C-alpha cells in the first residue's frame, strides 16, 4: 500500500507489516525474497528515499524486525550485471 498520502497513524500497520517482511529470514538456503514497494514506504521504514524509479534495494533479513541495508542497484546497472552473469 502506498503510504505517502496516509497519516502517521494510518501508516503504522503498513510500515509494521513491511518491516516484518523485510526482516523475516528466508527459510530455504540459496533462495531470496523479493518485495515490491513504493519509495515513501522505504522512507517510513529506514529514512531512505530511492530517487530513481525501479531501483533494487537489497536487505539482509536479521529476524525480530531487524534488517541490514546492503545496497541499491539502479536500473541503468541491470544490463551490465546481466552481462557479467552470462560470462
C-alpha positions, -999 to 999 in steps of 0.1 A, spaced: 0 0 0 13 34 -9 19 53 23 27 89 11 -9 101 14 -16 84 48 -15 99 82 12 87 106 -14 67 124 -27 51 92 8 42 81 16 22 113 2 -12 102 16 -9 67 51 1 80 50 -27 106 40 -54 80 66 -42 56 93 -42 83 82 -78 92 86 -90 56 120 -73 52 133 -87 84 120 -122 82 148 -146 73 143 -168 42 139 -204 53 153 -222 22 190 -219 17 200 -203 -16 167 -186 -20 158 -149 -18 126 -130 -11 116 -102 -34 92 -74 -23 78 -46 -45 73 -14 -26 70 23 -31 98 48 -22 77 65 5 73 32 22 110 27 25 114 62 37 90 54 65 109 23 75 145 35 72 146 72 63 159 63 28 140 75 -3 152 58 -35 151 86 -60 155 65 -92 123 46 -100 128 9 -104 159 7 -81 165 -26 -63 171 -21 -26 189 -51 -11 184 -60 25 198 -88 47 170 -100 70 181 -104 106 148 -115 122 129 -99 150 120 -68 129 157 -61 122 174 -59 88 206 -46 73 206 -24 43 232 -38 18 230 -19 -15 210 -1 -41 211 -12 -77 198 14 -102 181 2 -134 209 16 -155 232 -11 -139 210 -41 -146 223 -47 -182 259 -47 -170 251 -71 -142 233 -94 -165 262 -94 -190 286 -104 -162 263 -132 -152 263 -146 -187 301 -147 -189 
